């Protein structure tokens, strides 16, 4: 990994993101980009209300002040590091900041984002994590609120199923796994023996990378998978969960509930999502 993108949506969670991003950039001698999007002032063409100039002036000043605070935070954290860092400030050109994040993510090896927080996220940042995972084609490391881990990838929980998304997630995670890492391949089998067979081959493949892999077989319903993965991670002292993302349609996710969205809301340690 040589290009890391840290999506710094607000100053409140900058430390969460940088606590994961900086050690990774250091380990891989990577180029670390700190990205912040400036919110676009929404003007509705069908609404004929005159806005005084002070509205525009105050809005622009507020955006500049917020961006400057985040930039100073970022630059203070990376100043003493040997790897190359870059501050990138872009203006949203639509009603969602996710469009510019996706644009930047598509040329990055890994995207690091904070857990959504409705108390501090701007309106145009809502659902940005989901949009970047769905649309960028890049792996996204989702970092929980208050994260201050000093290592990542030494002990890993892999949520495995014989799908394109899960296979991609595992291979995207290989650069994150430390030498001699321990991985638990969690297979929710039910009556599907093919899942276990695929996990056996995956364990052998990881072993060739020097990763000590163990298969853990569990039975659970769809809505129980996210808590199951979190529980396995807690009990085994894992520092990372790896899983495929959004393997079903949006309608299925809405009606039944997606494992991806559940982990985004509740995970207490970093999760690598790939799609």
Steps between C-alpha positions, in 0.01 A plus 500: 500500500647831391205741495277534806197729509380626839154656467504762774137602523528690829751590767322297768597168343829595335700319769296181446593493132861607540560244776448237231634685196835621632635161618395347166669779303810456715505121452462521122689827437179614337376835376229609746230738373285690747177582314237748614197603299357851517122497510314652205233755591179349369302732272167366376410646158124473557512695825497876433631625832766768505793419727694797632873511429573450869363145474759410238777683686430335835460157342832528316678624813361212707617247241849652483537502878389139533730386220795690645453338840502153343802586285698620803407180683615285208826687443588494870460122505711429189768769542756273664441204266737390223230400253354749251173665600264726310210720605220508244199727529222471242158660465198276470329547165174332595275446800727227635866516597532131413535580128837670552611231745422228245692696236811515720459142622513353151871583469592385852610161630304529822238741637476569874172640633351563843179352634199718421406743778174690454596743778791651302468384138370759256179423311691447176725243673216268603542146361840591352657178632239287326533694175879471489487125566231447236635726226877545523617147421764535774534338844380719785638476853216608729631630833279511813440797725788549744742265326857531629653166406877475473502209255278360228500163329669282763182306579217501250144371480397414143129475425505241222247391240562373145424837338687751288479761776647274769780378273594854409494610864746230605746584225462875560584432866828319433710822505343589835591172664826506690768234453401194699143623543228279644172477308173333596282417201144516630259295290127520565412171335142398575452209260745628235808278508654687204573795727716282723681347202584848369624602845740205504655611172517858627687386812756325282540809282554724804754254638710556185511867599632409845164557669387251765137439402240308697144422392215576739163352407184663633125490434300824501213677331565796269429764765733326746813498282631847588474444879656156452805646322537768765474243779762276336731800464458597865550150635811438289659842552489587130597847379325487161190353335511427126183444301340542161246782475149537359470161336124546455278752324402828665143371540624191685719716722205726582249226574718245681796704618856471369792365699705786355273771637476325837880492530525864392265598780625280784856372446739590781817432300610574142323316220636462147217499245547402135248471223 
